[in-house]
């Protein structure tokens, strides 16, 4: 018997934040300070990956 995955679906705002943060980090922060630019770019990229995983494994009818 398979266990059911309990992965909570993340909000659309989470994905939008990750995309906007990623773009701002590359365009504005990385040219000025490469260490912070790389760190924030990596952080927002990981947020985007988490949002994509959440979309993949999200239940059709979430239980609230």
OpenMM code with the backbone's topology and positions (N, CA, C; nanometers):
from openmm import Vec3, app, unit

residues = "UNK UNK UNK UNK UNK UNK UNK UNK UNK UNK UNK UNK UNK UNK UNK UNK UNK UNK UNK UNK UNK UNK UNK UNK UNK UNK UNK UNK UNK UNK UNK UNK UNK UNK UNK UNK UNK UNK UNK UNK UNK UNK UNK UNK UNK UNK UNK UNK UNK UNK UNK UNK UNK UNK UNK UNK UNK UNK UNK UNK UNK UNK UNK UNK".split()
positions = [
    Vec3(0.0837, -0.1177, 0.0000),
    Vec3(0.0000, 0.0000, 0.0000),
    Vec3(0.0886, 0.1246, 0.0000),
    Vec3(0.0593, 0.2160, -0.0923),
    Vec3(0.1396, 0.3374, -0.1035),
    Vec3(0.0944, 0.4423, -0.0040),
    Vec3(0.1927, 0.5169, 0.0475),
    Vec3(0.1602, 0.6284, 0.1349),
    Vec3(0.1242, 0.7488, 0.0501),
    Vec3(0.0294, 0.8256, 0.0978),
    Vec3(-0.0095, 0.9473, 0.0277),
    Vec3(0.0867, 1.0598, 0.0648),
    Vec3(0.1346, 1.1333, -0.0362),
    Vec3(0.2236, 1.2458, -0.0102),
    Vec3(0.1435, 1.3630, 0.0432),
    Vec3(0.1931, 1.4229, 0.1487),
    Vec3(0.1261, 1.5391, 0.2064),
    Vec3(0.2054, 1.6641, 0.1742),
    Vec3(0.2016, 1.7056, 0.0493),
    Vec3(0.2710, 1.8257, 0.0067),
    Vec3(0.1669, 1.9347, -0.0108),
    Vec3(0.1821, 2.0428, 0.0631),
    Vec3(0.0846, 2.1512, 0.0578),
    Vec3(0.1058, 2.2347, -0.0679),
    Vec3(-0.0008, 2.2675, -0.1385),
    Vec3(0.0139, 2.3551, -0.2546),
    Vec3(0.0501, 2.4966, -0.2110),
    Vec3(0.1491, 2.5546, -0.2760),
    Vec3(0.1904, 2.6910, -0.2434),
    Vec3(0.1069, 2.7901, -0.3245),
    Vec3(0.0974, 2.9101, -0.2743),
    Vec3(0.0130, 3.0104, -0.3391),
    Vec3(0.0790, 3.0654, -0.4657),
    Vec3(-0.0015, 3.1288, -0.5478),
    Vec3(0.0501, 3.1919, -0.6693),
    Vec3(0.1405, 3.3097, -0.6335),
    Vec3(0.1122, 3.3752, -0.5228),
    Vec3(0.1965, 3.4857, -0.4775),
    Vec3(0.3380, 3.4411, -0.4462),
    Vec3(0.3525, 3.3184, -0.3967),
    Vec3(0.4848, 3.2630, -0.3686),
    Vec3(0.5652, 3.2511, -0.4978),
    Vec3(0.5005, 3.2034, -0.6041),
    Vec3(0.5696, 3.1881, -0.7319),
    Vec3(0.6033, 3.3242, -0.7926),
    Vec3(0.5103, 3.4176, -0.7849),
    Vec3(0.5364, 3.5516, -0.8383),
    Vec3(0.6519, 3.6177, -0.7633),
    Vec3(0.6555, 3.6022, -0.6315),
    Vec3(0.7645, 3.6567, -0.5519),
    Vec3(0.8979, 3.5970, -0.5927),
    Vec3(0.9006, 3.4676, -0.6179),
    Vec3(1.0256, 3.4038, -0.6568),
    Vec3(1.0738, 3.4532, -0.7931),
    Vec3(0.9824, 3.4724, -0.8877),
    Vec3(1.0212, 3.5186, -1.0215),
    Vec3(1.0691, 3.6635, -1.0167),
    Vec3(0.9930, 3.7496, -0.9495),
    Vec3(1.0313, 3.8912, -0.9410),
    Vec3(1.1627, 3.9063, -0.8640),
    Vec3(1.1767, 3.8349, -0.7542),
    Vec3(1.3004, 3.8411, -0.6767),
    Vec3(1.4203, 3.7919, -0.7559),
    Vec3(1.4010, 3.6873, -0.8350),
    Vec3(1.5084, 3.6342, -0.9187),
    Vec3(1.5542, 3.7381, -1.0206),
    Vec3(1.4579, 3.8003, -1.0879),
    Vec3(1.4911, 3.9001, -1.1910),
    Vec3(1.5592, 4.0221, -1.1286),
    Vec3(1.5067, 4.0715, -1.0178),
    Vec3(1.5674, 4.1871, -0.9522),
    Vec3(1.7078, 4.1536, -0.9029),
    Vec3(1.7262, 4.0331, -0.8508),
    Vec3(1.8584, 3.9936, -0.8031),
    Vec3(1.9611, 3.9913, -0.9151),
    Vec3(1.9217, 3.9433, -1.0313),
    Vec3(2.0158, 3.9364, -1.1436),
    Vec3(2.0436, 4.0743, -1.2023),
    Vec3(1.9383, 4.1542, -1.2198),
    Vec3(1.9541, 4.2827, -1.2881),
    Vec3(2.0138, 4.3904, -1.1983),
    Vec3(1.9677, 4.4007, -1.0736),
    Vec3(2.0066, 4.5136, -0.9901),
    Vec3(2.1126, 4.4820, -0.8846),
    Vec3(2.1067, 4.3644, -0.8253),
    Vec3(2.1948, 4.3366, -0.7118),
    Vec3(2.3263, 4.2727, -0.7555),
    Vec3(2.3214, 4.1768, -0.8467),
    Vec3(2.4429, 4.1052, -0.8867),
    Vec3(2.5513, 4.1968, -0.9441),
    Vec3(2.5188, 4.2949, -1.0300),
    Vec3(2.6256, 4.3819, -1.0815),
    Vec3(2.6937, 4.4664, -0.9736),
    Vec3(2.6234, 4.4989, -0.8673),
    Vec3(2.6806, 4.5829, -0.7615),
    Vec3(2.7594, 4.5028, -0.6583),
    Vec3(2.7068, 4.3860, -0.6229),
    Vec3(2.7709, 4.3029, -0.5210),
    Vec3(2.7483, 4.1573, -0.5598),
    Vec3(2.8517, 4.0941, -0.6115),
    Vec3(2.8353, 3.9590, -0.6662),
    Vec3(2.8016, 3.8549, -0.5594),
    Vec3(2.8515, 3.8717, -0.4383),
    Vec3(2.8230, 3.7737, -0.3328),
    Vec3(2.6747, 3.7747, -0.2960),
    Vec3(2.6205, 3.8937, -0.2664),
    Vec3(2.4778, 3.9032, -0.2334),
    Vec3(2.3914, 3.8701, -0.3544),
    Vec3(2.4354, 3.9113, -0.4726),
    Vec3(2.3591, 3.8819, -0.5931),
    Vec3(2.3460, 3.7329, -0.6167),
    Vec3(2.4561, 3.6610, -0.6019),
    Vec3(2.4527, 3.5160, -0.6197),
    Vec3(2.3655, 3.4498, -0.5137),
    Vec3(2.3809, 3.4937, -0.3887),
    Vec3(2.3050, 3.4341, -0.2792),
    Vec3(2.1545, 3.4538, -0.2979),
    Vec3(2.1137, 3.5753, -0.3291),
    Vec3(1.9709, 3.6016, -0.3471),
    Vec3(1.9164, 3.5351, -0.4723),
    Vec3(1.9962, 3.5299, -0.5788),
    Vec3(1.9535, 3.4605, -0.6997),
    Vec3(1.9306, 3.3127, -0.6708),
    Vec3(2.0227, 3.2508, -0.5989),
    Vec3(2.0074, 3.1103, -0.5621),
    Vec3(1.8843, 3.0898, -0.4735),
    Vec3(1.8638, 3.1784, -0.3778),
    Vec3(1.7491, 3.1698, -0.2874),
    Vec3(1.6176, 3.1757, -0.3643),
    Vec3(1.6035, 3.2738, -0.4536),
    Vec3(1.4796, 3.2876, -0.5285),
    Vec3(1.4625, 3.1753, -0.6303),
    Vec3(1.5713, 3.1229, -0.6832),
    Vec3(1.5621, 3.0078, -0.7727),
    Vec3(1.5097, 2.8858, -0.6970),
    Vec3(1.5583, 2.8644, -0.5761),
    Vec3(1.5097, 2.7519, -0.4951),
    Vec3(1.3628, 2.7701, -0.4568),
    Vec3(1.3218, 2.8943, -0.4338),
    Vec3(1.1795, 2.9200, -0.4100),
    Vec3(1.0970, 2.8814, -0.5323),
    Vec3(1.1470, 2.9141, -0.6514),
    Vec3(1.0758, 2.8804, -0.7746),
    Vec3(1.0666, 2.7292, -0.7920),
    Vec3(1.1744, 2.6583, -0.7637),
    Vec3(1.1737, 2.5121, -0.7736),
    Vec3(1.0725, 2.4530, -0.6754),
    Vec3(1.0675, 2.5072, -0.5542),
    Vec3(0.9703, 2.4594, -0.4556),
    Vec3(0.8272, 2.4821, -0.5042),
    Vec3(0.8027, 2.5961, -0.5684),
    Vec3(0.6694, 2.6233, -0.6214),
    Vec3(0.6342, 2.5252, -0.7333),
    Vec3(0.7306, 2.4922, -0.8180),
    Vec3(0.7050, 2.3973, -0.9263),
    Vec3(0.6789, 2.2571, -0.8714),
    Vec3(0.7543, 2.2152, -0.7713),
    Vec3(0.7314, 2.0845, -0.7088),
    Vec3(0.5937, 2.0818, -0.6447),
    Vec3(0.5560, 2.1915, -0.5822),
    Vec3(0.4242, 2.1998, -0.5205),
    Vec3(0.3133, 2.1866, -0.6242),
    Vec3(0.3322, 2.2452, -0.7408),
    Vec3(0.2321, 2.2323, -0.8470),
    Vec3(0.2236, 2.0894, -0.8974),
    Vec3(0.3372, 2.0224, -0.9039),
    Vec3(0.3411, 1.8861, -0.9559),
    Vec3(0.2692, 1.7887, -0.8635),
    Vec3(0.2918, 1.8014, -0.7342),
    Vec3(0.2374, 1.7053, -0.6384),
    Vec3(0.1129, 1.7543, -0.5658),
    Vec3(0.0601, 1.8697, -0.6046),
    Vec3(-0.0569, 1.9227, -0.5354),
    Vec3(-0.1796, 1.8358, -0.5644),
    Vec3(-0.2612, 1.8131, -0.4650),
    Vec3(-0.3828, 1.7333, -0.4875),
    Vec3(-0.4835, 1.8105, -0.5740),
    Vec3(-0.5676, 1.7365, -0.6430),
    Vec3(-0.6701, 1.8001, -0.7259),
    Vec3(-0.7711, 1.8744, -0.6395),
    Vec3(-0.8086, 1.8145, -0.5295),
    Vec3(-0.9042, 1.8763, -0.4362),
    Vec3(-0.8363, 1.8910, -0.3004),
    Vec3(-0.7738, 2.0047, -0.2745),
    Vec3(-0.7057, 2.0188, -0.1457),
    Vec3(-0.8047, 2.0154, -0.0300),
    Vec3(-0.7635, 1.9560, 0.0801),
    Vec3(-0.8485, 1.9449, 0.1989),
    Vec3(-0.8176, 2.0623, 0.2912),
    Vec3(-0.9178, 2.1455, 0.3146),
    Vec3(-0.8988, 2.2606, 0.4032),
    Vec3(-0.9757, 2.2406, 0.5300),
] * unit.nanometer
topology = app.Topology()
chain = topology.addChain("A")
for resn in residues:
    res = topology.addResidue(resn, chain)
    for name in ("N", "CA", "C"):
        topology.addAtom(name, app.Element.getBySymbol(name[0]), res)
